Amino acid sequence: MAITFTKAHVKQMVETLDQDHEDIEAAASAALGTALEIVQARAKFTAVGQLHHPTGHLTPGEARSNMVALGWYATEKQADDAAMSLVYSTATHETFRTWTLPIFNGTPAAYYSDRKKARAAAEIALRGGKQAELERRVQWFKDNPETKPPKWGPIWKTEVTPA
């Protein structure tokens, strides 16, 4: 695993363990919770691979097929480097197809909600001018229903730069 931890992470763990806990079980539970928070904050990518044969695609049930997830990486470059080292094995002369995947920590519903918001933002960005700015402002009110709006100028004077 290529995740490294900084002094700030160690300090966060020490602060958790330094608190008064009812018993050792509560201390262990708090330490595990903090460790999970730190790992979820740091683990952004993983490298995965599947054994590839020139004869074609293997089904997962075949004995020759092998799928692997290499671990967690803090940066995409680290995950790409790990994936590239898996592509060809000089020890076994096997070839793997590899992918670098982003890690999402959450439920499938939260994942799809995030994708829906990203798609809506991308569609708005594709449009230009006053209509796009109006849609951005309407979306802001939907996302922040009880917040006082920022001081926007008139839409007809707004210059929207393409993304």
C-alpha positions in Angstrom: 0.0 0.0 0.0 1.4 3.3 -1.0 -0.5 5.4 1.5 1.8 7.4 3.7 0.8 9.2 6.9 1.9 12.5 8.1 2.6 13.9 11.5 -0.8 15.5 11.5 -2.4 12.0 11.1 -0.3 10.7 14.0 -1.3 13.7 16.1 -5.0 13.1 15.3 -4.6 9.4 16.5 -2.8 10.5 19.6 -5.5 13.0 20.4 -8.1 10.3 20.0 -6.3 7.9 22.4 -5.5 10.7 24.8 -9.2 11.3 25.5 -10.9 9.8 28.5 -12.6 6.5 27.6 -14.9 4.4 29.7 -12.9 1.2 29.1 -10.4 -0.4 26.7 -13.2 -1.4 24.3 -14.3 2.3 24.0 -10.7 3.4 23.4 -10.2 0.7 20.8 -13.5 1.7 19.1 -12.5 5.4 19.0 -9.0 4.5 17.6 -10.5 2.4 14.9 -13.0 5.1 14.0 -10.2 7.7 13.7 -8.0 5.3 11.7 -10.9 4.7 9.3 -11.4 8.5 8.9 -7.7 8.9 8.1 -7.6 6.1 5.6 -10.8 7.3 3.8 -9.3 10.8 3.6 -6.0 9.5 2.1 -7.1 6.5 -0.1 -8.2 8.1 -3.3 -7.2 5.5 -6.0 -6.7 1.8 -6.4 -5.0 -0.3 -9.1 -6.8 -3.4 -10.4 -5.8 -6.0 -12.9 -7.1 -9.1 -14.7 -5.0 -11.8 -16.2 -5.2 -11.6 -20.0 -4.6 -14.4 -22.4 -4.1 -13.8 -26.1 -6.8 -16.4 -26.9 -9.4 -14.1 -25.6 -11.3 -13.0 -22.5 -11.5 -15.4 -19.6 -14.5 -15.9 -17.5 -14.0 -15.4 -13.7 -14.8 -19.0 -13.0 -11.9 -20.3 -15.0 -8.9 -21.6 -13.1 -6.5 -19.6 -15.2 -8.1 -16.3 -14.6 -6.9 -14.1 -11.8 -8.1 -10.7 -10.7 -6.3 -8.5 -8.3 -6.7 -5.2 -6.5 -3.3 -3.9 -5.5 -4.3 -1.6 -2.7 -4.9 2.1 -1.8 -2.9 5.0 -3.2 -3.1 8.7 -2.3 -2.4 9.9 -5.8 -3.4 8.8 -9.3 0.3 8.7 -10.3 1.2 6.2 -7.6 -1.7 4.0 -8.6 -0.7 4.3 -12.3 2.9 3.3 -11.5 1.6 0.2 -9.6 -0.7 -0.7 -12.5 2.1 -0.4 -15.0 4.3 -2.7 -12.9 1.6 -5.3 -13.0 1.2 -5.2 -16.8 3.9 -7.8 -17.5 5.5 -10.2 -15.1 9.1 -11.2 -15.9 8.8 -13.9 -13.3 5.8 -15.8 -14.7 5.6 -14.2 -18.2 2.0 -13.3 -17.7 0.2 -10.2 -19.0 -2.4 -8.3 -17.1 -4.9 -5.7 -18.2 -4.8 -3.0 -15.6 -7.0 0.0 -14.6 -6.6 2.8 -12.1 -9.9 3.5 -10.4 -11.0 6.2 -8.1 -12.2 5.0 -4.7 -15.6 6.2 -3.5 -16.3 5.7 0.2 -20.1 5.7 0.6 -23.3 4.0 -0.4 -24.4 3.3 -4.0 -27.2 5.9 -3.5 -24.6 8.5 -2.5 -22.4 7.6 -5.4 -25.3 8.0 -7.9 -26.4 11.2 -6.3 -22.9 12.6 -6.8 -22.8 11.4 -10.4 -26.2 13.1 -11.0 -24.9 16.4 -9.7 -21.7 16.2 -11.7 -23.7 15.4 -14.9 -26.1 18.3 -14.3 -23.1 20.6 -13.7 -21.4 19.4 -16.9 -24.6 19.9 -18.9 -24.9 23.5 -17.6 -21.2 24.1 -18.4 -21.8 23.1 -22.0 -24.4 25.8 -22.4 -23.2 29.3 -22.4 -24.3 32.8 -21.6 -27.2 34.0 -19.7 -29.2 30.7 -19.6 -26.3 28.9 -18.1 -25.9 31.6 -15.4 -29.6 31.5 -14.6 -29.5 27.7 -14.2 -26.4 27.9 -12.0 -28.3 30.4 -9.8 -31.4 28.3 -9.6 -29.3 25.2 -8.7 -27.6 27.2 -5.9 -31.0 28.0 -4.4 -32.0 24.3 -4.6 -28.7 23.3 -2.9 -28.9 26.0 -0.2 -32.5 26.5 0.6 -32.2 28.4 3.9 -29.0 30.4 3.1 -28.9 34.0 2.3 -27.9 34.4 -1.4 -24.6 36.0 -2.4 -24.7 39.4 -4.0 -24.9 38.6 -7.6 -25.1 41.2 -10.3 -27.8 41.2 -13.0 -27.7 38.1 -15.2 -27.5 40.2 -18.4 -24.2 41.8 -17.1 -22.6 38.5 -16.1 -19.8 37.2 -18.2 -19.5 33.5 -18.1 -16.1 32.1 -19.1 -16.2 28.7 -20.7 -15.0 25.8 -18.5 
